[in-house]
Amino acid sequence: MTPAARLQAAIEIVDQVIVATRDGGAAADTLIKRYFKTRRYAGSGDRRAVRELVYAAIRRSGKRPPGGRAALIGLASEMPGLAAQFDGSPHGPPPIGDDAIVAEDGGLPKWLRRSFAAELTDEDVASLSGRAPLDIRVNLSRISRDEALAQLDGAETGQYSDRALRLPQGYPLEQHALWTNGAIDIQDEGSQLVADACEAKPGQLIVDLCAGAGGKTLALWDRTAGKARLIACDTDRGRLSRLPGRARRAHMEGIVTRLLDPGRESEAFGDLAGRADGVLVDAPCSGAGTWRRNPEARWRLTPDRLAGHRSEQARLLDIAAELVAPGGNVVYAVCSLLADEGSTQISAFLSRHSAFRKEEPAIDAAIASGAGYLLTPARHGTDGFFFARLLRSC
C-alpha cells in the first residue's frame, strides 16, 4: 500500500469506529481486524501503519469527530508530512480544501471532565490519552521474578507489585517459552495491585463475582498457591469460557466457574450466603481508566450509560455483601477514575450496609479517595483504577 492508501484506509476505519461508538458496535481493535481480513494484499507493515494512524487520530479527538476524514485532517495538522498524503491519488484521499472540516483537538465534554474524582489533577486526566505499557504478572508459584527477569530481554521490574514486570512495546511475548508454559501472564500492574488488595490466604473461600476471562482469579490462585477455594462467576458465557483454558496453560487447578443468569445472580449463591472469606467485585464500568488501551471508549460514554453502570455496580455490591462471612471482606474495583463509580459508590454502599467499614489495604502508594483509593497512569504508570477494601464486622 502507498502512504496515501494507508491514510485512506485509516479514514475508512475511523468512520466505522465513529458509527460503532454511537450505535453500540464493536471495539476499534475488532474493526481493524475485520477491515484487513477482506484485504489480504495489505502486509504486516501496512496493517501496523494504518493501526497507528487510527489510534493516533482517536486519541487526538476527545469528542466523537464528525467523520474519519475530519479526524485524520486534524491529525495531519500535528504530523508533518501527513497532509501531503491527501493527494487525490487512485487509492488515496482527496486533497484538503480550504473549507475542510477539522476534528477538534483533545478536550472532553464538560460533564465528563467534572465527573472525575476531586483528588485528580489535569495531569492525571491527560495521562489517560497516552499509550499503555505492556505489563506481565509472574506466577510466583511457578518461577521467581528474578528468574523471569533474566529470561525476558529488556524487561524491568514493576514499581509496586512483587509479581510485576514491564516489557518493551511490541515484545513478541506469546512466542516466549515462559508464556507457553504458563509461568507468566499479561496483566496491568494496577490489576495486580487490586488482586494484592484482596490479601487472599490459603484455606479461604473467595468469590470473584465478575471474573470475566479470569485474569484476577488466576492472580488470586497464584497468591494462595492453589490452596484457597476459588469460585469465578460471570454472566458472560463467552468471557467465562476462556478461563479454563487459561488456567490449564498456567497449571492452575481447582478453580470452579459459575455462569450466572443476568439479574438473577443471587439465586446461584444459596450455598454460599454468609460463607465467603472474600468477595472480589471487579465491576462493569465506564472504562475511563483504560482509555490508553481503548481510546474510543470516551466516545461511547454518555450520562445515561454512566447512570446504568452506577446502578449495576450498586446491585453487585449488595449481592457481595450477602455472601461475606463475619470478619470477611469485599474488595470493590473499577477501571475508572470517575467519582460516581468510585468514592461516591462506596459511600452509598456503606450507608446501606452498616456492618461494613473501610479497611486499609497494604498499598501505600495509592491516592486516598473517600473510603477507597485511586491509581493513575501519571502517578503510578498503571491503568486508572479505583478500589476499596471493606471489612464486615464479626
C-alpha positions in Angstrom: 0.0 0.0 0.0 1.2 3.5 -0.7 1.3 6.0 2.2 -1.8 7.7 0.7 -3.6 4.4 0.5 -2.8 3.7 4.2 -4.2 7.1 5.1 -7.4 6.4 3.2 -7.7 3.0 5.0 -7.3 4.8 8.3 -10.1 7.3 7.3 -12.4 4.4 6.5 -11.7 2.6 9.7 -12.2 5.7 11.9 -15.6 6.2 10.1 -16.5 2.7 11.2 -15.4 3.4 14.8 -17.5 6.5 14.9 -20.6 4.6 13.9 -19.8 1.7 16.3 -19.3 4.0 19.3 -22.6 5.8 18.5 -24.6 2.6 18.0 -23.0 0.2 20.5 -20.9 -1.7 17.9 -17.6 -3.5 18.0 -14.4 -2.1 19.5 -11.8 -0.3 17.3 -9.4 -3.3 17.5 -12.0 -5.6 16.3 -13.0 -3.3 13.4 -9.3 -3.0 12.3 -9.0 -6.8 12.2 -12.3 -7.1 10.2 -11.1 -4.5 7.8 -7.9 -6.3 6.9 -9.5 -9.7 6.8 -11.0 -8.8 3.4 -7.9 -7.0 2.2 -5.2 -9.7 2.0 -3.0 -7.6 -0.1 -2.1 -5.5 2.9 1.2 -6.6 4.5 2.1 -6.5 8.2 3.8 -3.2 7.7 0.7 -1.7 6.1 -1.6 -3.0 8.9 0.8 -1.7 11.6 1.0 1.8 10.0 -2.8 2.0 9.5 -3.4 0.9 13.1 -1.1 3.6 14.4 -2.9 6.3 12.3 -6.3 5.1 13.5 -5.3 5.2 17.2 -3.4 8.5 16.9 -6.5 10.1 15.4 -8.8 8.7 18.0 -6.5 9.7 20.9 -6.3 13.3 19.5 -10.1 13.6 19.4 -11.5 13.8 22.9 -15.1 14.1 21.5 -16.5 12.0 18.7 -15.4 13.7 15.5 -17.8 14.3 12.6 -16.0 11.8 10.4 -12.9 9.9 9.7 -11.6 12.4 7.2 -12.0 15.2 9.7 -10.2 13.2 12.4 -7.2 12.5 10.1 -7.1 16.1 8.8 -6.9 17.1 12.4 -4.1 14.7 13.0 -2.3 16.0 9.8 -2.1 19.4 11.4 0.2 17.9 14.0 2.2 15.4 11.9 4.5 17.0 9.3 4.2 15.2 6.0 0.8 13.6 6.6 -1.1 16.5 4.9 0.8 15.8 1.7 -0.7 12.3 1.6 -4.1 13.8 0.9 -3.1 13.8 -2.7 -6.1 12.6 -4.7 -4.2 9.6 -6.0 -6.2 6.5 -7.1 -6.3 4.9 -3.7 -5.6 8.0 -1.6 -7.9 10.7 -0.1 -8.8 13.9 -2.0 -6.7 17.0 -1.2 -7.5 19.1 1.8 -9.6 22.1 0.7 -9.9 25.5 2.3 -13.4 24.5 3.6 -12.3 21.2 5.1 -13.9 20.1 8.3 -11.2 19.5 11.0 -11.9 17.5 14.2 -11.4 19.3 17.5 -8.1 18.7 19.3 -8.5 16.9 22.6 -10.8 18.1 25.3 -13.6 16.2 27.0 -17.3 17.1 27.3 -17.7 19.4 30.3 -20.0 17.0 32.1 -17.4 14.2 31.8 -14.4 16.3 32.9 -16.4 17.4 36.0 -17.1 13.7 36.8 -13.5 12.8 37.6 -12.6 12.3 41.3 -11.8 15.6 43.0 -8.3 14.3 44.1 -7.2 14.1 40.4 -5.2 16.8 38.6 -5.4 17.8 35.0 -2.2 15.8 34.5 -3.9 12.7 35.8 -6.7 13.1 33.4 -4.4 14.0 30.5 -2.3 10.8 31.1 -5.3 8.7 30.1 -4.7 9.6 26.5 -1.1 8.2 26.3 0.0 4.8 25.2 -0.3 1.9 27.6 2.7 -0.2 28.5 3.0 -4.0 28.3 2.9 -5.4 31.9 3.1 -9.1 32.8 2.4 -11.0 36.0 5.0 -13.5 37.0 3.3 -16.6 38.6 5.5 -17.0 41.7 4.1 -20.4 42.3 5.9 -21.4 39.1 9.0 -19.2 38.9 10.7 -16.3 40.8 10.5 -12.8 39.4 14.3 -12.7 39.1 14.3 -15.9 37.1 11.7 -14.4 34.7 13.5 -11.1 34.5 16.7 -12.9 33.4 14.9 -14.6 30.6 13.0 -11.6 29.2 15.2 -9.2 27.3 14.5 -5.5 28.1 12.2 -6.3 31.0 12.0 -4.1 34.1 10.6 -4.8 37.5 7.2 -3.2 38.4 7.1 -0.4 40.9 4.6 -1.8 43.3 3.6 -5.4 42.9 6.2 -8.1 43.7 5.0 -10.1 40.7 5.0 -7.3 38.0 7.4 -6.9 35.1 7.2 -4.3 32.3 8.2 -5.2 28.8 9.1 -3.0 25.8 6.3 -2.2 23.4 5.8 -4.8 20.7 7.5 -7.6 22.6 6.7 -11.0 21.0 5.5 -12.4 24.3 3.3 -15.2 23.1 6.3 -16.8 21.3 8.3 -17.0 24.6 8.6 -20.2 26.5 7.6 -18.6 29.7 4.3 -17.7 28.1 3.6 -21.0 26.6 4.4 -22.9 29.8 2.2 -20.6 31.9 4.8 -19.1 34.1 3.7 -15.5 33.1 0.5 -13.8 32.0 -0.4 -10.4 30.6 -1.8 -8.1 33.3 -1.5 -4.4 34.0 0.3 -3.7 37.3 -2.8 -1.9 38.5 -4.9 -5.1 38.1 -2.2 -6.9 40.0 -2.4 -4.4 42.9 -6.2 -5.0 43.0 -5.5 -8.7 43.4 -2.9 -7.8 46.1 -5.6 -5.8 48.0 -7.7 -9.0 48.4 -4.9 -10.3 50.6 -6.1 -13.9 49.8 -4.8 -16.7 52.0 -4.7 -20.4 51.8 -7.8 -22.1 53.1 -10.1 -19.2 52.4 -13.3 -19.3 50.3 -13.0 -16.5 47.7 -15.7 -15.5 45.2 -14.7 -13.5 42.1 -18.1 -12.1 41.3 -17.4 -10.5 37.9 -14.5 -12.8 36.8 -14.7 -12.2 33.0 -11.9 -14.2 31.5 -10.4 -14.8 34.9 -7.2 -12.7 35.0 -7.6 -11.7 38.6 -8.9 -15.2 39.5 -5.6 -16.6 38.3 -3.7 -14.0 40.2 -5.6 -15.0 43.4 -4.8 -18.6 42.7 -1.1 -17.8 42.4 -1.2 -15.8 45.7 -2.5 -18.8 47.5 -0.5 -21.4 45.6 -3.8 -23.0 44.7 -4.7 -23.7 48.4 -7.8 -21.4 48.5 -11.3 -22.4 47.2 -11.8 -20.0 44.3 -15.2 -19.6 42.6 -15.2 -17.5 39.4 -18.5 -16.1 38.3 -19.8 -14.1 35.4 -23.0 -13.6 33.3 -21.0 -13.6 30.0 -20.6 -17.2 28.8 -18.1 -16.3 26.1 -15.7 -14.5 28.5 -16.0 -17.0 31.3 -15.4 -19.9 28.9 -11.9 -18.6 28.4 -10.9 -19.2 32.0 -10.5 -23.0 32.0 -8.0 -22.8 29.0 -6.0 -20.0 30.7 -5.9 -22.0 33.9 -4.7 -25.1 32.1 -1.9 -23.2 30.4 -0.8 -21.8 33.8 -1.1 -25.2 35.5 -3.7 -23.8 38.0 -6.2 -26.5 39.0 -9.3 -26.5 41.1 -10.9 -23.2 40.1 -14.7 -23.5 40.0 -16.7 -21.5 37.5 -20.4 -20.5 37.7 -22.3 -18.9 34.9 -24.9 -16.5 36.3 -28.3 -15.6 35.0 -28.2 -11.8 34.5 -30.5 -10.1 37.0 -30.9 -13.3 39.0 -27.4 -13.8 40.3 -28.4 -14.2 43.9 -30.3 -17.4 43.0 -27.0 -19.1 42.2 -25.5 -18.4 45.6 -27.8 -20.1 48.1 -25.0 -22.4 49.2 -22.5 -19.5 49.7 -24.6 -16.9 51.6 -22.7 -15.6 54.5 -19.8 -18.0 54.0 -17.2 -16.3 51.8 -14.0 -15.0 53.4 -13.5 -12.6 50.5 -15.5 -11.4 47.5 -13.9 -9.5 44.6 -16.3 -7.2 42.7 -14.3 -6.1 39.6 -17.5 -4.4 38.4 -18.6 -3.4 34.9 -17.9 0.3 34.5 -17.2 3.1 32.1 -13.7 2.0 31.5 -12.5 5.6 31.9 -9.2 4.3 33.4 -8.3 2.3 30.3 -8.6 5.0 27.6 -4.9 4.4 26.8 -5.9 1.0 25.6 -9.4 1.8 24.3 -9.4 5.5 23.5 -12.7 5.3 21.6 -14.4 4.4 24.8 -14.6 8.1 25.5 -16.9 8.5 22.6 -19.3 5.8 23.9 -19.8 7.3 27.3 -23.0 9.3 28.0 -24.6 10.4 31.2 -27.3 7.7 30.7 -24.7 5.0 30.2 -22.8 6.1 33.3 -26.0 6.0 35.3 -26.6 2.5 34.1 -23.1 1.5 35.3 -23.7 3.0 38.7 -26.9 1.1 39.1 -25.3 -2.2 38.2 -22.3 -1.6 40.4 -24.6 -0.9 43.4 -26.6 -4.1 42.8 -23.5 -6.2 42.6 -22.1 -4.7 45.8 -25.3 -5.6 47.5 -25.0 -9.2 46.3 -21.4 -9.3 47.5 -22.5 -8.1 51.0 -24.8 -11.1 51.2 -22.0 -13.6 50.5 -19.4 -12.4 53.0 -19.0 -14.1 56.3 -18.5 -12.1 59.5 -14.9 -11.0 59.5 -14.7 -11.3 55.8 -14.2 -8.6 53.2 -15.4 -7.2 49.9 -12.8 -5.7 47.5 -14.5 -3.4 45.0 -12.6 -2.3 41.9 -13.4 -0.4 38.7 -11.0 0.6 35.9 -12.4 4.1 36.2 -11.4 7.4 37.8 -14.9 8.8 37.8 -16.2 9.7 41.3 -19.7 8.3 40.8 -18.1 4.8 40.1 -15.6 5.2 42.9 -15.8 7.1 46.2 -19.5 8.0 45.8 -20.5 4.4 45.0 -18.7 3.1 48.2 -20.1 5.9 50.4 -23.6 4.8 49.3 -22.8 1.2 50.0 -21.5 1.9 53.5 -24.7 3.9 54.2 -26.8 0.8 53.1 -24.7 -1.7 55.0 -23.7 -0.6 58.5 -22.0 -3.9 59.2 -19.2 -2.9 56.8 -16.4 -0.4 57.3 -13.4 0.8 55.3 -10.2 -1.3 55.8 -6.8 -0.1 54.8 -5.1 -2.3 52.2 -1.4 -2.9 52.3 -0.7 -0.5 49.3 1.0 2.7 50.4 1.3 4.4 47.0 -2.4 4.8 46.1 -4.2 8.1 46.4 -6.9 8.2 49.1 -10.4 9.0 47.7 -13.2 8.7 50.2 -13.3 5.2 51.6 -11.1 3.9 48.7 -8.0 4.6 46.6 -7.0 5.7 43.2 -4.2 4.7 40.8 -3.4 6.8 37.7 -1.1 6.5 34.7 0.6 9.8 35.6 1.5 8.9 39.1 1.7 5.1 39.1 2.3 4.1 35.5 -0.8 1.8 35.7 -4.2 1.9 34.1 -6.6 4.1 36.1 -8.3 2.3 38.9 -10.5 2.9 42.0 -10.5 0.2 44.6 -11.8 -0.2 48.1 -11.4 -2.9 50.8 -14.5 -3.3 53.0 -14.5 -5.4 56.2 -17.6 -7.0 57.6 -17.7 -6.8 61.4 -17.6 -10.1 63.3 
